[in-house]
Amino acid sequence: MTTLDDKILGEKLQYYYSSSEDEGSDNEDEDGEGKTIRDAGVLEPEIDYSADGSAVNTGPKGVINDWRKYKQLEVEQKQEQKKEMERLIKKLSMTCRSDLDLEKDKEKEKELQQKLKGKMTMQEYNMLQEEEDDEDFLQHYRMQRIEEMRRQFCRGKRFEQVYELNSGEDFLEALDKEDKSTLVMIHIYEPDVPGCESMSGSLLCLAQEYPLIKFCSVRSSAISTSALFRGSALPALLVYKGGDLIGNFVRLTDQLGEDFFAVDLEALLQEYGLLPDKQPIVPKTIRTGAILQNTESDEDSDLDID
């Protein structure tokens, strides 16, 4: 039971007003509180919004999806970085390789220029022949030697025969008494060695075709060579110029066989740049017009016969 004072003051007891006027409001408050208590027991899903205003799930499933997307982006980024690194390495390797090639080419050019200025021995020639990159230098060197010999072809002492040397003194004299520009070729032989006879016959022919070259021959026993040299190096051909050995061919049968001709030996010497190209010799009768006159007379005689 409530007192009159309680009614006048409107004090609320146990969330209930006894006055009839407040019953409606009390019922409304109780209903609101009940709804609030009931609603508090229900968990609403956590919803977030992205920058564009669309809803994004931030619950456990949303976190898992975000983690998957992050890992996928991470893998794609690593793949892109790997590709970029491979492109960079390839570019740098190509650049370094080209620079090294340029440096090697420069060094080769310097070496070739130095060798071109000096004299080349057969050993140096064989070393260069093994290198494919030196083909251009060899071709240039041969052409230079051939041109030099061609200029000397029209002047100088004429030999036109093969000189037989009988001793070591004759050997040295054949080299020393000639002009420094004269090419001297010496055939070392023994009559019973296969290939020596073919070499002697070939030199006789070349002596007629190259009159400015001095061709000589000497027996190996006359210059006191060793038995090993006589047994394994004959026939041998030594080429000198200005007292220096510029060509050294031993056991030529390995390259030409035991039976060969002057054209075979000539081709071998020209291949090594030791012989100039033969120039066509113009007969004197052509310059005087004798051949033309003889031709005309022959034509007249033919007409007379007819």
Steps between C-alpha positions, in 0.01 A plus 500: 500500500625841411431812700350821379838666514642240271224562257544877518880475458463241231767272650552181306505179690626184336473672162123540549288808561181438688319794350285411209636791299847351498399148416510564129843655513627227729381236262670677211826525697487135595439402141797712380727360771394146417571556139839643589583201719390253236686681221821510704516120501522485115845561342481708191752416225800732475470700182755744369494716194765545238607828346243477223218448749448127442468270796800290598477195720740538794406177668708177502415417138588853392837479673577169327407644160717804562792276598461295183494812286808632678694176436395501134618859459823413679567207261424713193730773628785251555453357148511847350815584696662176382419576135636852536820365658544249214458775240756715682753214526457416132551861400810537716650172375453604136664835571799341675544242224506763228755709690728200542470421130599855411804484727609166350460635147715802587773279646496276192526799269805630692670159484431465130634848427820422689544171316431666169783748558752228590604175337292188525655157556339171403433427866308824536316423179391157622378651826297759314361240263345316795302807593200566281486865599836569333390407148462863402850578619647204311326605181624856538853379576507273195376776273764735639776247441377421150481868414852553631632213292311620195672837522836327514412266219585751230842594637800332654736219413366212293596142584281266291665180626554278803842539663660191654675566832784265600580607855393700800715792380311503172177494697597812696641675196178446306320698769753770579609615156151569367301818541278522808193522280585176316301193592716188540350150513725207593397139449664251738486150358646155464461312171362183659233674708146484354371837377842661452504426129157661454618803695812540281294485181244748635772751591642484149163606360445773762847643432392576145169651602645708788841621375547752782493225767820314570436125520770279650534135600743328737540149630441462872830312534689798352388731781546237773141463611410234756384154409166574665452801272591299190262223596195705600519852347586448131411637254531838669469851355639806680403850391725797586481872445766745613674217684190423711303177488142584402384155388583152626340193340610155614390163359295658227375156397251525788330789319573428133557125490804325354412572137403863437554770239615861483143634509441320832810650657417841354150495647638408843754783497240750381266388776762606754570825314852396395453538125366797304223454247640440157453792262432423137811562293424692183709366209716747315339399172168638619656837582673517159194382314676198351223264601243725341701507179541124500127458551420725210743316273348167599152629415626619163657164430176325584316723259757430231455129543127529469 
